[in-house]
């Protein structure tokens, strides 16, 4: 008999419809599926199904799952490249074909464990970086680095900051509103005692065919020990931190007049107390540059991004400023650096940038969902508003 999908099958071979399609016109399951591990990736090869169904196959979709995360990718033909996997973690991958009627049955699962390519290691450069004294920097292999960020950076910071109003704070505590986003801000002393968790980096990265938008929270770690955030307090918000900056002058009980800012001279500030009270940056910091560079000289490596690529200041090997228009959409460029004179892809933090290009806007290498989720949990720059939050600042208050 002829099945509705176009396969010539006896009726008693109904089970074969998984490979040949079904009466709904869906394609069958791909066959001869095999997975080849790559650096934070897997290549899924296959043979087309016995039947395309009611119309030509439009795409093949691979799904690789492990430890509660799933990454998918599609292609018009074999193989399908699945990116953003975690090196060393075993994944189960299945493949489905789709046509105008929908998506067909899944293939049998194949196992794959991504592995980094040690020939692409950036470990030599990271070993030369001037990490803060006492900061834990370890290398499990030439492709794996673990950093423990610090709640307080190695350079001096302000004693007082303006920080977003928390839900349990009254409107009477608001002393200012941020310049663009209008966040109600309260005055707070910085204690710098926030707890930090280790961050793991694949330092054998490779550029992916597509970029990944940067997350909320930490997007990298700088040599001062503090983390780097994207340019805005709120992910995707039009207001960037430097453009949103505002100051408030108050008098302490000892008569000292103090000027507190949302963001300080180092282009950083602490997260709200309910987000860890840990210091972070929103772009190029002169305080971090001073830890690594000489006046008029080239920029040295000042950090590592979540995807494993290095972060630099805005000077090239000749000590000349790198114009932002030479950078790609993620603030990246391939050029020689003091640590990599042969040339390396790296991110640049432009000097004087006040918009979203002040920090990384995306990752050029694949980043796993687990890494993104862990980094996003590292803190935030905003706080939920109470129902009666005031939008205007009251008179100046005194504080010890």
RODO-2510 file (C-alpha; in nm, 4 decimals, decimal comma):
residues 400
     n   res          X          Y          Z
     1     x     0,0000     0,0000     0,0000
     2     x     0,1033     0,3620    -0,0404
     3     x     0,1153     0,5600     0,2858
     4     x    -0,0266     0,9115     0,2887
     5     x     0,3272     1,0468     0,3094
     6     x     0,4299     0,8953    -0,0223
     7     x     0,6270     0,5977     0,1224
     8     x     0,5582     0,2545    -0,0347
     9     x     0,4962     0,0461     0,2785
    10     x     0,2863    -0,2590     0,3683
    11     x     0,0196    -0,1824     0,6255
    12     x     0,1881    -0,4063     0,8820
    13     x     0,4959    -0,1779     0,8754
    14     x     0,3146     0,1118     1,0400
    15     x     0,6002     0,1603     1,2824
    16     x     0,8223     0,2666     0,9947
    17     x     0,6173     0,5854     0,9590
    18     x     0,8549     0,7499     1,2064
    19     x     1,1134     0,7368     0,9313
    20     x     0,8804     0,7860     0,6385
    21     x     0,6521     1,0562     0,7702
    22     x     0,2825     1,0253     0,8536
    23     x    -0,0640     1,1056     0,7332
    24     x    -0,0324     1,4680     0,8424
    25     x     0,2248     1,5281     0,5711
    26     x     0,5143     1,5755     0,8111
    27     x     0,8652     1,4651     0,7148
    28     x     1,0135     1,1520     0,8629
    29     x     1,2991     1,1377     1,1110
    30     x     1,6519     1,1910     0,9769
    31     x     1,8749     0,8836     0,9865
    32     x     2,2452     0,8030     1,0297
    33     x     2,2723     1,0862     1,2802
    34     x     2,6212     1,1403     1,4226
    35     x     2,7709     1,4134     1,6428
    36     x     3,1275     1,5452     1,6299
    37     x     3,2487     1,7521     1,9270
    38     x     3,3962     2,0983     1,8781
    39     x     3,5032     2,3909     2,0926
    40     x     3,1853     2,4751     2,2903
    41     x     2,9965     2,3277     1,9959
    42     x     2,8866     2,0130     1,8167
    43     x     2,8501     1,9277     1,4492
    44     x     2,5444     1,7073     1,3821
    45     x     2,5631     1,5151     1,0542
    46     x     2,2801     1,3040     0,9141
    47     x     2,1080     1,1482     0,6157
    48     x     1,7705     1,2874     0,4995
    49     x     1,4549     1,0994     0,6026
    50     x     1,3004     0,8407     0,3731
    51     x     1,0161     1,0835     0,3020
    52     x     1,0040     1,4621     0,2933
    53     x     0,6307     1,4541     0,3602
    54     x     0,3834     1,6684     0,1695
    55     x     0,6434     1,9257     0,0634
    56     x     1,0159     1,9804     0,0437
    57     x     1,2084     1,9912     0,3684
    58     x     1,2732     2,3528     0,4648
    59     x     1,5156     2,2999     0,7534
    60     x     1,6735     2,0516     0,9886
    61     x     1,6677     2,1458     1,3573
    62     x     1,9142     1,9978     1,6060
    63     x     1,8556     2,0144     1,9825
    64     x     2,1322     1,9309     2,2309
    65     x     2,0366     1,8992     2,5980
    66     x     2,2335     1,8571     2,9202
    67     x     2,1913     1,9487     3,2860
    68     x     1,8733     2,1460     3,2374
    69     x     1,9841     2,3488     2,9353
    70     x     1,9002     2,3020     2,5687
    71     x     2,0653     2,4671     2,2694
    72     x     1,9122     2,4479     1,9227
    73     x     2,0327     2,5297     1,5732
    74     x     1,9081     2,4753     1,2212
    75     x     2,0469     2,4294     0,8722
    76     x     1,9187     2,3518     0,5258
    77     x     2,1421     2,0450     0,4921
    78     x     2,3904     1,8312     0,6830
    79     x     2,5668     1,9166     0,9093
    80     x     2,3985     2,1373     1,1691
    81     x     2,6367     2,3355     1,3911
    82     x     2,5121     2,3756     1,7494
    83     x     2,6955     2,6537     1,9353
    84     x     2,7059     2,7782     2,2928
    85     x     2,7571     2,4390     2,4572
    86     x     2,9631     2,3916     2,7727
    87     x     3,2975     2,2229     2,7215
    88     x     3,3324     1,8953     2,9103
    89     x     2,9583     1,8512     2,9596
    90     x     2,7922     1,5503     2,7879
    91     x     2,4922     1,6383     2,5702
    92     x     2,2187     1,4282     2,4113
    93     x     2,1335     1,5600     2,0639
    94     x     1,8335     1,4833     1,8429
    95     x     1,7458     1,6022     1,4953
    96     x     1,4105     1,6844     1,3349
    97     x     1,3123     1,7831     0,9829
    98     x     1,0470     2,0430     0,9077
    99     x     0,8391     2,1328     0,6034
   100     x     0,5329     2,3461     0,5347
   101     x     0,3181     2,1065     0,7401
   102     x     0,5333     2,1346     1,0501
   103     x     0,8115     1,9505     1,2291
   104     x     0,8488     1,5753     1,2064
   105     x     0,9573     1,3077     1,4497
   106     x     1,2910     1,3212     1,6308
   107     x     1,5813     1,1007     1,5357
   108     x     1,7459     0,8699     1,7829
   109     x     1,9587     1,0631     2,0326
   110     x     2,3348     1,0768     1,9922
   111     x     2,5810     1,1693     2,2664
   112     x     2,8535     1,4322     2,2363
   113     x     3,0869     1,6101     2,4789
   114     x     3,2292     1,9396     2,3453
   115     x     3,6020     1,9942     2,3932
   116     x     3,8131     2,3088     2,3508
   117     x     4,0889     2,3427     2,0949
   118     x     4,4099     2,4060     2,2889
   119     x     4,5762     2,5569     1,9805
   120     x     4,3493     2,8590     2,0245
   121     x     4,4491     2,9131     2,3893
   122     x     4,4832     3,2696     2,5209
   123     x     4,6299     3,1487     2,8504
   124     x     4,9714     3,3077     2,7878
   125     x     4,8174     3,6540     2,7720
   126     x     4,5993     3,6028     3,0766
   127     x     4,9004     3,4830     3,2763
   128     x     5,0745     3,8138     3,1955
   129     x     4,7796     4,0280     3,3069
   130     x     4,8261     4,2399     3,6195
   131     x     4,5525     4,0847     3,8302
   132     x     4,4884     4,2440     4,1689
   133     x     4,6969     4,1168     4,4572
   134     x     4,5176     3,8432     4,6455
   135     x     4,2776     3,7735     4,3587
   136     x     4,2396     3,4029     4,2802
   137     x     4,3315     3,3274     3,9162
   138     x     4,3695     2,9579     3,8307
   139     x     4,4071     2,7558     3,5111
   140     x     4,2591     2,4056     3,5092
   141     x     4,4009     2,3644     3,1581
   142     x     4,5254     2,5796     2,8729
   143     x     4,1615     2,6309     2,7777
   144     x     4,0042     2,6849     3,1185
   145     x     4,0496     2,9783     3,3584
   146     x     3,8681     3,0454     3,6860
   147     x     3,8576     3,3902     3,8482
   148     x     3,7167     3,4963     4,1836
   149     x     3,5962     3,8561     4,1444
   150     x     3,6253     4,0871     4,4436
   151     x     3,3445     4,2890     4,6003
   152     x     3,5780     4,5901     4,6316
   153     x     3,8289     4,6770     4,3560
   154     x     4,1986     4,7209     4,4229
   155     x     4,1832     5,0983     4,3557
   156     x     4,0258     5,3592     4,5836
   157     x     3,6478     5,4108     4,5710
   158     x     3,4062     5,6655     4,7187
   159     x     3,2620     5,6327     5,0668
   160     x     2,9095     5,7318     4,9591
   161     x     2,7033     5,6646     4,6464
   162     x     2,3576     5,7321     4,5108
   163     x     2,1815     5,4001     4,4717
   164     x     1,8336     5,2999     4,3452
   165     x     1,5532     5,3148     4,6010
   166     x     1,4597     4,9742     4,7375
   167     x     1,1026     4,8601     4,7837
   168     x     1,1314     4,8821     5,1628
   169     x     1,2603     5,2396     5,1591
   170     x     1,0250     5,5359     5,1996
   171     x     0,9859     5,8215     4,9539
   172     x     1,1375     6,0496     5,2178
   173     x     1,4744     5,8812     5,1695
   174     x     1,4945     5,9749     4,8008
   175     x     1,7530     6,2502     4,7450
   176     x     1,7746     6,2583     4,3628
   177     x     1,6483     6,1076     4,0400
   178     x     1,8800     5,9763     3,7708
   179     x     1,9234     6,2076     3,4737
   180     x     1,7578     6,0030     3,1963
   181     x     1,5738     5,7043     3,3389
   182     x     1,4324     5,8954     3,6372
   183     x     1,5180     5,6231     3,8895
   184     x     1,4593     5,7438     4,2462
   185     x     1,7975     5,7430     4,4209
   186     x     1,8867     5,7264     4,7886
   187     x     2,2140     5,8017     4,9645
   188     x     2,4102     5,4995     5,0857
   189     x     2,7484     5,4302     5,2390
   190     x     2,9502     5,1753     5,0437
   191     x     3,0604     4,8820     5,2549
   192     x     3,1969     4,6615     4,9769
   193     x     3,1236     4,3403     5,1617
   194     x     2,9199     4,1658     4,8946
   195     x     2,9883     3,7962     4,8447
   196     x     3,1349     3,6799     4,5140
   197     x     3,1253     3,3477     4,3317
   198     x     3,3916     3,2050     4,0985
   199     x     3,3536     3,2682     3,7252
   200     x     3,4736     3,0111     3,4729
   201     x     3,6028     3,1050     3,1269
   202     x     3,6716     2,9091     2,8095
   203     x     3,9958     3,0808     2,7062
   204     x     4,0138     2,8941     2,3763
   205     x     3,7271     3,0925     2,2196
   206     x     3,6396     3,1129     1,8524
   207     x     3,4131     3,3627     1,6808
   208     x     3,0625     3,2305     1,6214
   209     x     2,8600     3,2861     1,3017
   210     x     2,6160     3,4977     1,5055
   211     x     2,6689     3,7147     1,8108
   212     x     2,4933     3,6858     2,1484
   213     x     2,3540     3,9937     2,3225
   214     x     2,5172     4,0747     2,6540
   215     x     2,3240     3,9844     2,9656
   216     x     2,2298     4,1806     3,2745
   217     x     2,4864     4,1524     3,5512
   218     x     2,8522     4,0668     3,4983
   219     x     2,9782     4,0429     3,1404
   220     x     3,3462     4,0154     3,2311
   221     x     3,6085     4,0582     3,5028
   222     x     3,8735     4,3327     3,5066
   223     x     4,2217     4,3195     3,6579
   224     x     4,1153     4,5333     3,9557
   225     x     3,9087     4,2368     4,0743
   226     x     3,5740     4,4036     4,0031
   227     x     3,3377     4,2974     3,7261
   228     x     3,2292     4,4769     3,4104
   229     x     2,8619     4,5367     3,3257
   230     x     2,7026     4,6534     3,0009
   231     x     2,6564     5,0274     2,9491
   232     x     2,3034     5,0530     3,0913
   233     x     2,1740     4,9929     3,4432
   234     x     1,8776     4,8024     3,3046
   235     x     1,9347     4,5527     3,0236
   236     x     1,8034     4,6944     2,6962
   237     x     1,7164     5,0336     2,8468
   238     x     1,7816     5,3439     2,6362
   239     x     1,9515     5,5227     2,9275
   240     x     2,3176     5,4352     2,9768
   241     x     2,4806     5,4746     3,3145
   242     x     2,7150     5,7552     3,2145
   243     x     2,4298     5,9474     3,0542
   244     x     2,2126     5,8746     3,3572
   245     x     2,4689     6,0017     3,6073
   246     x     2,3689     6,2563     3,8693
   247     x     2,5318     6,4016     4,1814
   248     x     2,4003     6,5014     4,5236
   249     x     2,5807     6,7214     4,7777
   250     x     2,5139     6,6640     5,1467
   251     x     2,6658     6,7664     5,4777
   252     x     2,7815     6,5099     5,7285
   253     x     2,7318     6,5645     6,0994
   254     x     3,0966     6,6627     6,1351
   255     x     3,0365     6,9502     5,8931
   256     x     3,2122     6,7893     5,5963
   257     x     3,0408     6,8483     5,2631
   258     x     3,0393     6,5438     5,0392
   259     x     2,9422     6,5068     4,6719
   260     x     2,7952     6,1616     4,6066
   261     x     2,7397     6,0255     4,2543
   262     x     2,5451     5,7487     4,0881
   263     x     2,8695     5,6592     3,9070
   264     x     3,2124     5,7697     4,0264
   265     x     3,5347     5,8977     3,8670
   266     x     3,6354     5,5368     3,7950
   267     x     3,3207     5,4831     3,5840
   268     x     3,1886     5,2398     3,8409
   269     x     2,9677     5,2027     4,1451
   270     x     2,8297     4,9325     4,3750
   271     x     2,5168     4,7352     4,3018
   272     x     2,2247     4,8035     4,5390
   273     x     2,2603     4,6360     4,8781
   274     x     1,9899     4,3824     4,7925
   275     x     2,1911     4,2852     4,4832
   276     x     2,5156     4,2185     4,6669
   277     x     2,6625     4,5669     4,7220
   278     x     2,9565     4,4721     4,4965
   279     x     3,1450     4,7212     4,2803
   280     x     3,1347     4,7075     3,8997
   281     x     3,2088     4,9209     3,5912
   282     x     2,9994     5,0353     3,2939
   283     x     3,2819     5,1173     3,0566
   284     x     3,6470     5,2203     3,0374
   285     x     3,7812     5,3079     3,3814
   286     x     4,0803     5,5407     3,4177
   287     x     4,1405     5,3757     3,7544
   288     x     4,1815     5,0346     3,5882
   289     x     4,3922     5,1735     3,3022
   290     x     4,6286     5,3216     3,5607
   291     x     4,6937     4,9700     3,6932
   292     x     4,8289     4,8447     3,3594
   293     x     4,9283     5,1238     3,1184
   294     x     5,1887     5,3966     3,0860
   295     x     5,0942     5,7434     2,9647
   296     x     5,1140     5,7591     2,5849
   297     x     5,1760     5,3866     2,5556
   298     x     4,9623     5,1003     2,4263
   299     x     4,6701     4,9474     2,6103
   300     x     4,7476     4,6262     2,7949
   301     x     4,5074     4,3454     2,8718
   302     x     4,2729     4,4675     3,1465
   303     x     4,0174     4,1870     3,1651
   304     x     3,8355     3,8911     3,0198
   305     x     3,4846     3,8860     2,8740
   306     x     3,2354     3,6135     2,9557
   307     x     3,2987     3,4479     2,6187
   308     x     3,6740     3,4211     2,6859
   309     x     3,8037     3,6987     2,4603
   310     x     4,0346     3,9641     2,6164
   311     x     3,9292     4,3182     2,7080
   312     x     4,1550     4,6186     2,6439
   313     x     4,1530     4,9945     2,6774
   314     x     4,1298     5,2254     2,3771
   315     x     4,4956     5,2446     2,2624
   316     x     4,6548     5,0430     1,9841
   317     x     5,0094     4,9038     1,9831
   318     x     5,1448     5,2455     1,8806
   319     x     4,9657     5,4214     2,1651
   320     x     4,7084     5,5794     1,9322
   321     x     4,3385     5,5953     2,0211
   322     x     4,1266     5,3322     1,8458
   323     x     3,8248     5,5099     1,6891
   324     x     3,4934     5,3453     1,7828
   325     x     3,4018     5,3235     1,4137
   326     x     3,6829     5,0703     1,3639
   327     x     3,5175     4,8332     1,6090
   328     x     3,2545     4,5753     1,5218
   329     x     2,9050     4,5626     1,6725
   330     x     3,0387     4,3999     1,9892
   331     x     3,3240     4,6532     2,0342
   332     x     3,5677     4,3969     1,8949
   333     x     3,8704     4,4227     1,6668
   334     x     4,1546     4,1977     1,5509
   335     x     4,4944     4,3648     1,5870
   336     x     4,8321     4,3236     1,7624
   337     x     4,8540     4,3933     2,1372
   338     x     5,1449     4,3866     2,3848
   339     x     5,0405     4,0393     2,5043
   340     x     4,9601     3,9092     2,1536
   341     x     5,1967     4,0859     1,9079
   342     x     5,0912     3,8447     1,6331
   343     x     4,7367     3,9834     1,6598
   344     x     4,4288     3,8687     1,8454
   345     x     4,0569     3,9351     1,8452
   346     x     3,9748     4,1435     2,1523
   347     x     3,7221     4,3913     2,2883
   348     x     3,7982     4,7615     2,3235
   349     x     3,6392     4,9941     2,5793
   350     x     3,6373     5,3345     2,4039
   351     x     3,7405     5,6441     2,5952
   352     x     3,4708     5,9064     2,6465
   353     x     3,1877     5,6885     2,5094
   354     x     2,8583     5,7706     2,6808
   355     x     2,6172     5,5479     2,4941
   356     x     2,5759     5,1714     2,4535
   357     x     2,9177     5,1369     2,2886
   358     x     3,0785     5,2416     2,6201
   359     x     3,0855     4,8708     2,7078
   360     x     3,0378     4,5418     2,5246
   361     x     2,7024     4,5205     2,3465
   362     x     2,7322     4,1538     2,2491
   363     x     2,9606     3,8511     2,2612
   364     x     3,1418     3,7418     1,9460
   365     x     3,2006     3,3854     2,0701
   366     x     2,9269     3,1475     2,1748
   367     x     2,8266     3,1580     2,5421
   368     x     2,6236     2,8808     2,7044
   369     x     2,2897     2,9531     2,8684
   370     x     2,4277     2,8283     3,1982
   371     x     2,7094     3,0841     3,1878
   372     x     2,4702     3,3635     3,0928
   373     x     2,2308     3,2760     3,3745
   374     x     2,5097     3,2576     3,6321
   375     x     2,6535     3,5920     3,5234
   376     x     2,3142     3,7628     3,5200
   377     x     2,2654     3,6526     3,8805
   378     x     2,5813     3,8387     3,9837
   379     x     2,3951     4,1655     4,0412
   380     x     2,1947     4,4482     3,8915
   381     x     2,1875     4,8279     3,9000
   382     x     1,8218     4,8914     3,9619
   383     x     1,5705     4,8097     4,2335
   384     x     1,1931     4,7510     4,2370
   385     x     0,9972     5,0634     4,3323
   386     x     0,7508     5,0775     4,6192
   387     x     0,3946     5,1676     4,5240
   388     x     0,4261     5,5170     4,6758
   389     x     0,7753     5,5954     4,5416
   390     x     0,8371     5,9667     4,4984
   391     x     0,9731     6,0791     4,1642
   392     x     1,1129     6,4077     4,2890
   393     x     1,4010     6,4620     4,5287
   394     x     1,3346     6,6099     4,8736
   395     x     1,5646     6,8499     5,0546
   396     x     1,9213     6,7458     5,1266
   397     x     1,9632     6,5093     5,4189
   398     x     2,2446     6,4685     5,6687
   399     x     2,4270     6,1413     5,7079
   400     x     2,7152     6,0168     5,9195
***
